[in-house]
Amino acid sequence: DGTPDGTPDGTPDGTRRSLLASVALLLARSSPALASPSIPARPSPPALAASLPAQLVDALAPSTEPGRVADALRLPMTLDGGTYVVRYAIGDTACRGVVDTGSPFLTMEGRCTDYWGCLKESDARPSGYGDTYEIYGLQEDGVTRWVLGDARFDGEVVDVTGETVGPPVGPPAGWSETSKVTSGNKLATKQRFTFPEVLLGVTSEVTAKEGSSGSPASYAPFVGLVKERAGDWIRPTFLGQTDVTSFSLDFTTDTLVLSRREQIPRESRGGTMSMVDLRLLGSPVFHYAVAVEELWINGSRHKTDVPIYVVFDSGTTGMLVDRDLFYGSDLALGTFECHMKMRAEDGSRVQIGSSLRTCTSRCLFLTLPIDVPWDGVRQGKAHVIFAGLAFMFNQGSLTVDADARRVRLGGGFKGAAFL
């Protein structure tokens, strides 16, 4: 049972004031940690609007129309403590969240902070979902209450169709509501993606696990970008409630692109990898993962009889490894370099890696063991590695076409991250 003792299965009836008051009370409660993340009691029928798809079409229109709806939006990211943080809004509340390609939810801290934001009474509404206890690789979110809110992202238009837009590149200045618009039926330079009635988690107490950095971003609310879930027993993912089909992180310009179109050309097979579905091993979500053909640790190849999969996880700085692989390899002796080799769709070799020598300045190379509570991993059928930013920085970018289940590191093609 994923609902802590004494917590009703559902959101309290009454006004929004009672909802927010109950969220605040979570800070004073204690709840037992559960063995597996995101396994709540069976939810009562959610109160999500049946007209959500139609609402999304209207909401995604730019806030400064007369231009048409933008296909993609570029947002500035800030590197803080080894992870990327992006600004957005929930209702009228300005928020920050860690850009996390390894988690599925949009979350917000229950207590007010100057850094992450302060949720107002008018910004949250009852959802009909019961509470859960969320556990991630390097942090525990404690009791999480699920509410509905309107998520808003303000940024610059990125053209993925070849049409003319306004002046490109460069983060938007502050939270300005103004927008420069080109003539005719062109796109506004600055626009907004608004996603109404999005389910988001309000956490009671975020605590860092051993091995995380001391930055506020090391135990933080998330902008989770994992889109697909295993079933209704997992809360709806953030991207699963939107029509965003693709995203990219550019590590040169420190920008995030959310796109309603695929960013990797279908004909681009070199360097592009097909992702594998780790839900077959017991994962609660479709992680952005590929098969590893060779794992090299400190210059030596690690031999194993079971497959190894790597998850591209921007919410991690270094590398998280399932315990059996960590203690059954030279990783347990101390790691000064690690490399992985995979195959692209055209059969060419793709390689990622990092080391103490090359991972300097913005980079943090750290290898840690974690418990992966998936049956396939526990039974020794496979090993899983969560490769963080230390393994992606030197690639230049990460592009994920979530609906097409394709991923690419770097590339230089004409896509949203390279205009």
N, C-alpha and C positions, 0 to 999 in steps of 0.2 A: 504494500500500500504506500503510494507516494505522498499521501496527504498526512501531515504531522498530526499527532494526537491533539484533540481539542479544537481542530480547525474544521469548520463546516464545509461540506462539499458544494461550493457555490458562492456567489457574491451576495453579501447581505442586502436585504431589501431596504428601501428607503431612499432618501435623497442623496445627491452627490456628496453632500457634506458628511453623511454617515459613511459613504464609501471611502473618502479620503481619511476620515478619522480612523477607520479600521486599518487602512494602510499604515498610518502612523503608529498604531498600536503594535504592529509587527516588530518594531524596534525594541520593544520591551519584553518580547516573548522568547522562549528558548524552545528549540525543536531538535529531535534526534536526527543525526545525519543518516542518510539512507545509502544502501550499497550501490545503487545505480542511479545515474542522472535522468531527469525528465521522465520518471515513471509515476504519474499521478494516479489517483483513483479515477475510475471511469467518469468522464465529465457529464454533467447534466446538459441537455440540448443547448448549444450556444445561442446567444442572442445576436449573432452577427446578421447584418442586413442582407436580405436575399438579393437586393439590387446592387450588390457590391461591384460586379463587372461594369454595369452601366455607370455607376458613380465614378469609377476609375477613369472612364473615357472623358467625362467632364472635368474631373479634378486635375488630369494631367495637362489640360490646356494651360498655356503660359499665363502668368499673372498679368502680363502686359500686352495681351492680344491687341493689335490686329494680326500678328503673324500666326502661322499654323502651329500645331503641336510639335514640340521638339522630339526627335528620336533619341537623343542622348544628352546627358548633362554632366559637365565636369565640375568636380568639387575639390577644393584644396584640402590637403591633409597636413597635419603637424606631427612630426616624429617626437614622441615623448617617452623616455624610459625604454626605448627599444621597440615600441609599438606605435602604430599610426592612429591618430585621433582625428575625427571629422566632426564638424558642426552641423546641426540640423535643428529642428524645432518640433515640439509636441504641443499642438494648439498655439498658445501665446508664449510658451516657455522655450527659451533658447537652451539647447542641450549640447553636450558633447558625448561621443561614444567611440570606443575602440573599433576600428575597421577590422573585422574578424571573418576571414574566409573559412574558419574552422568551426563556427557556431551558427545556429539557425535563427536566433531571436533578436528582437529589438528590446533592450532592457533599460531600465531607469532606476536610479537609487531612490529608496523611499525617503531618506533624509535629505534635507536641502544642503547643497554645497555650492560654493562660488564657482568651482571648476566644472562640475558635471551638470548643474542646473537644479532648479527647484520647481517641482510639479505643482501647478495650481489646482484648486478645487474644480475649476471649470474645464480643466484639460483632460479629465479622466471620467469614464462612464462605466457602469457595470457591464461585465462581459458574459456572465453565466458560467464561466469556467471556475473550477475549484483551485485551491492553492497547490503549489508543488514545492519540492526542495531541489534546487538545481546545483549540480556539481560539475565543474569543468576541469581541464587539465591542471591549471595552476591556481584556481580560486574556487571558493564556494560562495554561492549567492544566498544561502540560507533560504528562508521561506519566501517564495515569490508569489505575489498576487497578480492575477491577470486581468487587465482592464483594457478598455477601448479608448483610442485617442487618434487625433488627426496628425500624421507625420508629414513634415514639410522639409524639402531640401531645396535650397537656393544656390544656383551656380551659373556657369556659362555654358552656352549651347556648344555642342560638338557635332559636326556634320558627318554622318556616316552614309549619306546618299549622294554626295558630290555636289550638292547645291551650295550656293553662296550664303555665308553667314557673316556676322559682324567681325570685328577684330578678334583674332584667336589668342589662345594661351594666356596664362596668368590668372591667379585666383581672384574671385570676386571680392570687392572691397567691403568688408564688414557685413552687415545685414541689410544693406540698402534695398528698398522696395522699388527703386527706379530702374529703368531698363532702356537701353538704346535699341531702337528698332530700325532695321533697314527698310528701304522702300519696297512697295509691291507686296507680294505674298512671301517675303523672306522671313527667316526666323529672327526672333528677338535675340540680341546678344546675351542678355541675362534673362533666365527664365526660372520657373519653379516646377518641381514635381511635388504634388500633394497627394497623399494616400489617405483617404478618409476611413474612419472606423477600423484602424489597424489594431490588432491584438498585440499588446506589449506587456512585458513583465516588470513589475515594481518590486525590487528586491529589498529584503529586510536588513541584511547585514552582509556586506561583501568582505570576505577575508581572504588574504593571500596564503597560498600553500608554500611550503619550503622550496626554495629555488627561484622564486619570482624576484624581480628587482624591487627596489624601494620606491620607485616612482609611483605617483597616483595612478598612472595608466596600467600598472602591473596588476591591480585588482580594481576592476572598473566595469561600468555598464558597457554593453556591446551594441554595435550595429552589425548584427550577424548576417552573413551573405550566403549561407547554405540554404538552398531553395526547397529541395524535396525532403519529405519526411517518410518514415516507415509506415505510419498509419495514424488513425485518429487518436490513439493513446498518447501521441506526442502533440504538444500544443502546435497550432499553425505557425509556420515559419514566417519571418518578415517578408522575404521576397516572394514567398508563395501566395501572399495576399496582394501582390502587385503584378503589373504586366512587364516588369523588368525581366528581360531574357538573358542579358549578358552584362558583365562588368569587367573593368580592368583597373589595375593599380600600376601607375607609372612611377618608378623609383628614382627617375632622373628629375622630374618636375614636381614630385610629391603631390600627385593628384589622383583622384578616384573618378572613374567614369561609370555612370549607370546608364544602360542603353536598353531601348525597346527593340533593337535589332541585333542580330548576330554581328560580332566584330571580327571574327576570324573567317576569311573568305573560304567558301566550300572547296575551292580548288587548291587551297594552301594546305598541303599534306606534310611537307617537310618541316620538322620542328613542332608540328601539331600532334598532340597525343589524345587518343580516345580514353575516356575515364572509365573506371571499373566501379561496380556497385557493391560497396562494402556492407550494405544492408544484408547481404547473403551471409555475412559472418556475424550478424547481430547488431550492427550499427543502427541507431535510431534514425539516422538521416543519410542522405546520399552525399557523402563527403567527396570533395574534389581530389580524387586519388587516381594514381596510375600504378601499374606493376613495375617493380624494380628487378632488372635482370642481374645486376651486379652491385654489391655493396662493398665499398672499400673503406677500411678503418686504419688510420695511421700507416697507410701505404701497403696494407695487406688485404687481400680479398677474403671476405667472410663467406664460408661455405655453409649452406643449410639445405635441408631436404624439404622445407616448406616454403611457400611463396612469401615474398615480402612486398608490402604495398606502402607507398609514401603518399601522405595527405599534405597538400599545400595549405599551410595554416598561417595566415598573416597575423593572427593574434598571439603567436609564439615568437620569441626572439631567436632561439637557437634550434634545438631538436629535442623532442619528447619521444621516448622509445618504450614499447611494451616491456615489462620487466623480464620476461623470459629471454627476449633478444638482448636486452642490455646486459644481464648477468651471464648470458651464455656466449658472449663475444668479448672482444678486446675493449669494447666501450666501457666496461666496468673498471678497466685498468687506468683510465684517463685518456681523453681524446684530444689530440692536437690537430687532427684533420679528418674529414669524412667526405666521401664522394659516392654518388649513386648514378648508375647508368640505366636509361630506359630506351624504349623504341618509339619512334614517331610513326604516323600512319603510313608513310611511304617506306618504312623499314630503316630509315636512317637513325643514327645514334643521337640521343639527347642525354646530356650529362649535367648534373648539378653538384655543387660541393661547397665546402667552406673550411676554414682553418683558423687557428690562432694567429697565423702570420698574415693572412689576407683580410681577416675580419677585424677591422680597426675603425676608429672614429665612431661613425653612426652604428656600427655593427656590434652585436654581442653574440659570440659563439659559446654556447653552453649546451651540454648534453645531459639529460635527466631521464631516469626511469619513471614510468607512471603505470597505474593500474588501468587497463583497458577492459571494461566490464562487458565484453561481447563474447558470446558463447564460442564462436569460432576461434577467437584468440585464446581464451581460457583453456580450450581443449587442444591447443597446440596445432591447429590447422593452418595458421598463418601468423605472420608478424606484421606489425603496423608501426610506421614511423610518421610522426607529425613534424614536417620540416618547416621551420619558420623563416623569418625575413633574412637571417644570415645566409640562407641557401638561395634566396631570390634576388637580393640586392645586385649581385654581379651579373644577373641576367637582364637587368634593365626594366623589365615589366612582367606582369602576370595578367593574362587575359583568360577569362572563363566564359564560354558560351554555355550557360547552365542548362538551357532546354535542349541544346544539341549534344550536350555531354562531351564537349571538346575543350582542351586546355592548351595554352601555349605560353612559354616563357620567352620573352624577347621577341624578335622577329623582324621588326622594321617594315612590315607591310603597311598599306594605307588603311589603318583602322582608327578607332576613336582615340586611342592613346598616342597616336603618332602624327596627328594633324598639326 
